[in-house]
Amino acid sequence: QDGIRLKMASLCFIILNAILALIGLAMIIFSESSVRGFQNPKDIQIPKLDKFKNLSLLTYVGIGIVIVAVVGIVGSLLKMKLLLFVYIVVMGVVVFAFLLLLILSAVFLFDLDDQLDKGLQEINKKFKREYWNDDKNPINLLQKNFKCCGIRNYTDYDKMPPPKDMKPEDVAKYPMTCCKTKPKSVEAQKCYTIENNIYKGGCFKKLTEELNGPLTVIFVVVLLVFLFSSMCLLFAIISCAC
């Protein structure tokens, strides 16, 4: 029975590495066919041997994956413990790296709201009235792109005092990027009509909603890669032991 189990483990190891090799080949094909269509290879190349200088980063990763998978398959089929040992070392480094990445991703996701809130509040403190007309200001860009007003909501600007020697009714109450429609006249730049022309929602909520989706996908991908590489490592150790 032990012999059958070891053979099954070896078969599972070969199947896993066959899948790994296919993933590597898919990455190479995608890189060389799709990526080159919209990105200059010079922007993503790794300086190596001259004949390989035009290969993209994704292609290098794909080649590395295929080589590791082939080493594992050959080592298992021919019972070459040296190749299996090399495979175990490489895969051990990969598993450790993805374990660290998994932990960091989890911590980052858990602490994202607090860190983002602190960062936005710090930026907002520097968003004085004299910067309201600066289209390149981070807060203006945020409000324009996400169609929001303020960090928590539009009332963030109610606490902002008018410039010296000016009455509140003589200055704009909100930045122009808080307005749903761009006023045409100078008087309309006061942007007072909250119900009709002001985005009521704050940028913090919209930004977190925008970030949480992609970051969660990245976390799930890292988790799946970690689990897959851990299985490869486990079956490699079993194959090497027998």
Buried (B, 14 or more C-beta within 10 A) or exposed (E): EEEEEBEEBBEBBBEBBBEBBEBBBEBBEBBBEEBBEEEEBEEBBEEEEEEEEEBBBBBBBBBEBBEBBBBBBBBBEEEBBEBBBBBBEBBBEBBEEBBEBBEEBEEEBEEBBEEBBEEBEEBBEEBEBEBBEEEEBBBBEBBBEBEBBBBBBBEBBEEBEBEEEEEEEEBBBBBBBBBEEEBEEEEBBBBBEBEEBBBEBBBBBBBBEEBEEEBEEBBEEBBEBBEBBBBBBBBBBBBBEB
